[in-house]
Amino acid sequence: MTIKQGDKLPDANFMSITKAGPEPLTTKSVFAGKTVALFSLPGAFTPTCSAQHLPGYIKLASELRAKGVDVIACTSVNDMFVLHAWEKEQASADDVLMLADGNGEFVKALGLDFDGSAFGMGTRGQRFSMLVKDGIITHINIEQPGEFRVSSAEFLLQQL
């Protein structure tokens, strides 16, 4: 079953690389007591993700924060080293927290995984965005396959 507005995020584990090195994070440590703009994309370094999705959140980070967002987070079914390399390439470290969902367990628990085997990508996460307040989803925007519109930073900003 796909998660929906009003649902609590499932417990999940992520990995992130911080200035101190690799760091395990949990749903609770990222979302508890905070307003988080979370977006998911099929993979770091992929065309739409690199040219539009992440850059949109970097560009609008200050506007999202001005509307009450405490943390902007990106999740992808990539390992933390790939996300960290992409973070450096995109110069996003000051704006976006990278949450590696290396085994796809988070997106599976959300019901938002998909089989990208036809493209040589294996199991991946669908493209989506959500606003989460203290672990509860207040807005969720799930893209149709092959589209990029409702998961954009611009669309989420309009919802605030």
VOPAGU-2260 file (C-alpha; in pm, 1 decimal, decimal comma):
REM VOPAGU-2260
SITE   aa  ch    i         X         Y         Z
SITE  MET   A    0       0,0       0,0       0,0
SITE  THR   A    1     128,1     346,8     -89,3
SITE  ILE   A    2     175,6     597,0     190,8
SITE  LYS   A    3     -55,6     898,4     186,5
SITE  GLN   A    4    -115,3    1238,2     340,4
SITE  GLY   A    5    -174,4    1212,3     714,6
SITE  ASP   A    6      32,8     895,7     752,3
SITE  LYS   A    7     334,3     869,4     979,7
SITE  LEU   A    8     662,9     789,0     808,8
SITE  PRO   A    9     777,9     432,1     867,4
SITE  ASP   A   10    1088,0     366,9    1074,3
SITE  ALA   A   11    1385,9     355,5     842,5
SITE  ASN   A   12    1762,3     374,5     840,8
SITE  PHE   A   13    1971,5     592,5     611,1
SITE  MET   A   14    2338,9     661,9     564,1
SITE  SER   A   15    2488,6    1003,4     504,6
SITE  ILE   A   16    2840,9    1136,6     481,4
SITE  THR   A   17    2898,6    1435,5     705,9
SITE  LYS   A   18    3212,3    1634,6     788,7
SITE  ALA   A   19    3281,6    1368,6    1055,2
SITE  GLY   A   20    3250,5    1084,4     801,1
SITE  PRO   A   21    2983,1     818,8     740,1
SITE  GLU   A   22    2686,8     860,3     973,1
SITE  PRO   A   23    2383,1     636,7    1022,3
SITE  LEU   A   24    2058,4     831,5    1048,3
SITE  THR   A   25    1707,0     719,4    1132,8
SITE  THR   A   26    1365,0     848,7    1043,8
SITE  LYS   A   27    1338,4     974,8    1400,6
SITE  SER   A   28    1670,4    1162,2    1395,1
SITE  VAL   A   29    1588,0    1335,9    1066,7
SITE  PHE   A   30    1215,4    1410,5    1104,9
SITE  ALA   A   31    1125,9    1428,0    1477,6
SITE  GLY   A   32    1028,8    1778,9    1583,4
SITE  LYS   A   33    1113,6    1926,6    1243,0
SITE  THR   A   34     945,6    2035,6     923,8
SITE  VAL   A   35    1121,0    1854,6     641,0
SITE  ALA   A   36    1089,7    1895,1     265,4
SITE  LEU   A   37    1181,5    1547,0     140,1
SITE  PHE   A   38    1224,6    1457,3    -221,9
SITE  SER   A   39    1312,8    1128,3    -383,7
SITE  LEU   A   40    1467,0    1062,4    -719,2
SITE  PRO   A   41    1559,8     752,4    -916,3
SITE  GLY   A   42    1933,8     806,9    -898,4
SITE  ALA   A   43    2221,7    1045,7    -850,7
SITE  PHE   A   44    2390,9    1161,6   -1171,5
SITE  THR   A   45    2086,8    1073,3   -1385,2
SITE  PRO   A   46    1984,7    1340,5   -1640,5
SITE  THR   A   47    1663,9    1490,6   -1495,2
SITE  CYS   A   48    1785,0    1450,6   -1137,8
SITE  SER   A   49    2111,6    1634,0   -1207,9
SITE  ALA   A   50    1979,3    1900,9   -1442,8
SITE  GLN   A   51    1648,7    1988,2   -1274,0
SITE  HIS   A   52    1541,9    1803,9    -960,7
SITE  LEU   A   53    1829,6    1865,7    -717,5
SITE  PRO   A   54    1921,9    2207,1    -866,6
SITE  GLY   A   55    1565,6    2328,0    -808,8
SITE  TYR   A   56    1587,9    2252,2    -437,2
SITE  ILE   A   57    1928,8    2418,7    -413,4
SITE  LYS   A   58    1797,3    2728,4    -591,7
SITE  LEU   A   59    1485,7    2756,8    -372,3
SITE  ALA   A   60    1640,9    2646,8     -41,8
SITE  SER   A   61    1621,1    2991,5     118,6
SITE  GLU   A   62    1260,0    3038,0       7,3
SITE  LEU   A   63    1161,8    2696,8     145,6
SITE  ARG   A   64    1331,0    2780,8     476,2
SITE  ALA   A   65    1155,1    3118,5     485,7
SITE  LYS   A   66     825,2    2925,7     465,6
SITE  GLY   A   67     913,2    2717,0     772,8
SITE  VAL   A   68    1110,6    2424,4     635,2
SITE  ASP   A   69    1386,2    2323,6     878,7
SITE  VAL   A   70    1554,7    2058,5     662,8
SITE  ILE   A   71    1558,6    1987,9     291,3
SITE  ALA   A   72    1644,2    1622,3     234,3
SITE  CYS   A   73    1699,4    1411,3     -74,2
SITE  THR   A   74    1672,4    1034,7     -74,0
SITE  SER   A   75    1770,8     790,4    -342,8
SITE  VAL   A   76    1840,9     420,6    -374,1
SITE  ASN   A   77    2213,0     484,7    -404,3
SITE  ASP   A   78    2492,8     421,9    -161,0
SITE  MET   A   79    2620,2     706,0      55,7
SITE  PHE   A   80    2943,8     738,2    -142,6
SITE  VAL   A   81    2759,0     796,5    -470,5
SITE  LEU   A   82    2529,2    1052,6    -306,0
SITE  HIS   A   83    2827,5    1225,0    -146,2
SITE  ALA   A   84    3010,9    1248,4    -480,5
SITE  TRP   A   85    2694,9    1390,9    -639,2
SITE  GLU   A   86    2653,0    1634,0    -349,2
SITE  LYS   A   87    3006,6    1762,0    -411,7
SITE  GLU   A   88    2951,7    1786,1    -787,7
SITE  GLN   A   89    2624,8    1976,3    -737,8
SITE  ALA   A   90    2759,6    2190,8    -448,4
SITE  SER   A   91    2448,0    2105,7    -245,8
SITE  ALA   A   92    2597,3    2031,2      99,1
SITE  ASP   A   93    2485,3    2362,7     251,3
SITE  ASP   A   94    2129,6    2322,8     127,9
SITE  VAL   A   95    2029,4    1956,1     103,2
SITE  LEU   A   96    2081,6    1661,5     337,5
SITE  MET   A   97    2156,3    1347,0     134,8
SITE  LEU   A   98    1987,9    1033,6     271,8
SITE  ALA   A   99    2119,0     716,4     111,7
SITE  ASP   A  100    1854,4     442,9     102,5
SITE  GLY   A  101    2108,9     195,1     -28,5
SITE  ASN   A  102    1889,7    -113,9     -12,4
SITE  GLY   A  103    1566,2      62,3    -102,8
SITE  GLU   A  104    1407,1     -30,1     229,5
SITE  PHE   A  105    1263,1     317,7     290,8
SITE  VAL   A  106    1095,3     350,8     -49,6
SITE  LYS   A  107     965,6      -7,2     -23,1
SITE  ALA   A  108     810,7      73,9     317,1
SITE  LEU   A  109     646,9     379,4     156,4
SITE  GLY   A  110     514,4     166,6    -131,0
SITE  LEU   A  111     702,5     394,8    -370,1
SITE  ASP   A  112     964,5     162,2    -515,1
SITE  PHE   A  113     977,6      55,8    -878,1
SITE  ASP   A  114    1164,3    -194,6   -1090,3
SITE  GLY   A  115    1417,0     -16,2   -1309,9
SITE  SER   A  116    1575,1    -340,1   -1431,4
SITE  ALA   A  117    1481,4    -261,8   -1791,4
SITE  PHE   A  118    1723,8      31,2   -1765,4
SITE  GLY   A  119    1989,3    -165,3   -1573,8
SITE  MET   A  120    1905,0      16,3   -1250,2
SITE  GLY   A  121    1740,6    -256,5   -1038,6
SITE  THR   A  122    1497,0    -151,9    -767,0
SITE  ARG   A  123    1472,3     224,9    -730,2
SITE  GLY   A  124    1253,7     484,5    -564,8
SITE  GLN   A  125     984,7     669,9    -754,1
SITE  ARG   A  126    1022,0    1042,0    -804,8
SITE  PHE   A  127     820,6    1221,5    -535,4
SITE  SER   A  128     823,1    1506,8    -287,5
SITE  MET   A  129     659,6    1544,8      49,0
SITE  LEU   A  130     635,4    1787,7     334,9
SITE  VAL   A  131     673,0    1611,2     668,1
SITE  LYS   A  132     598,7    1774,1    1003,4
SITE  ASP   A  133     726,3    1585,8    1307,3
SITE  GLY   A  134     716,8    1258,2    1113,1
SITE  ILE   A  135     364,7    1307,5     969,3
SITE  ILE   A  136     313,7    1364,5     595,8
SITE  THR   A  137     118,8    1685,3     537,0
SITE  HIS   A  138     169,6    1698,2     158,1
SITE  ILE   A  139     274,9    1424,4     -83,7
SITE  ASN   A  140     334,5    1458,4    -455,6
SITE  ILE   A  141     403,8    1143,4    -656,8
SITE  GLU   A  142     513,2    1169,8   -1017,8
SITE  GLN   A  143     371,4     957,3   -1293,2
SITE  PRO   A  144     640,1     742,2   -1462,0
SITE  GLY   A  145     869,8     951,9   -1680,0
SITE  GLU   A  146     735,1    1285,3   -1554,8
SITE  PHE   A  147     893,9    1567,9   -1358,5
SITE  ARG   A  148     649,6    1829,1   -1231,9
SITE  VAL   A  149     483,1    1769,2    -894,7
SITE  SER   A  150     801,5    1662,2    -716,2
SITE  SER   A  151     982,0    1983,2    -806,3
SITE  ALA   A  152    1088,7    2241,8    -551,0
SITE  GLU   A  153     869,2    2496,2    -726,4
SITE  PHE   A  154     558,1    2281,2    -687,2
SITE  LEU   A  155     627,6    2203,4    -320,2
SITE  LEU   A  156     698,5    2570,6    -247,0
SITE  GLN   A  157     356,3    2663,0    -388,5
SITE  GLN   A  158     196,3    2425,9    -137,7
SITE  LEU   A  159     344,7    2606,1     163,1
